[in-house]
Amino acid sequence: MYTTEREIRQLKDLIDDKLRQTVLIEYIERPVIDEYKLFFLDYLFKTTSLAQRTKEKLLVSVMLVQIALDIHEDIPNDEDIEVFGVNQQLSILAGDYYSGLYYYLLAEIEEHDFITVLASAIKHINELKMKLYFHKNHTLLDNVEIIKQIHSLLIHYVADFVKVTTEVPVIEEFLFLTLLLNRPINPLNQEEMQHLLDIQIQKTKGMIDGLPEENNVFKNALSHLFETTLYQNTAWEKD
């Protein structure tokens, strides 16, 4: 059930095709497709006996929801309202469009149960975002944990849907690692970010190494992805 680079490219093409189906794409920054989440979603759906067309529709739907959430995440908050202009308004429209498109795709193949799954995930993610932004008495560790959940919650809901549980904790930690490699966490300074990253690298590596041998294909694929990701983003050296 290993996902090849060729398969990732094919899946990205399917998602790109849906992203281009709106004139808004001409006026906003091109949405980013998270290849790590794409990799994990493909793995999860490959554990099912669903028809290939159905798997692809489900996967594309999840990624459209993720892209919509990411677009809305990048919209300025109330403190930045003075710079809120046409591009931001168009981004909101694009996010809403992609969020609604998943419903259409799933209704088309009569996957009503999965519509409920994604709707529940979106609600949960938005609740966590509200908790992160408006609860002022959280510790930094509390906020880090909420951010980790937000970044992996769609994967959690899909994993529950396809009844895969063993791999979820390591997937969550791996996705948080990729987040740390690409985005700063306020109000951490560079030294604190590096300390958190070092801890996360060792934690993720330990969890990958601890995966059961009966899941060796996934374990080997994830080990390779882990090493490749770190070589590309840090000065990390394999033990």
Protein Blocks (a to p, Z undefined) as FASTA:
>chain_A
ZZcfklmmmmmmmmmmmmmmpfklmmmccddddfklmmmmmmmmmmpccdfklmmmmmmm
mmmmmmmmmmmmmpccfklmmmpcfklmmmmmmmmmmmmmmmmmmmmnopaklmmmmmmm
mmmmmmmmmmmmmmmkbcfklmmmmmmmmmmmmmmmmmmmnopaklmmmmmmmmmmmmmm
moccdfbdfklmmmmmmmmmmmmmmmmmmpcfklmmmmmmmmmmmmmmmmmmmccdcZZ
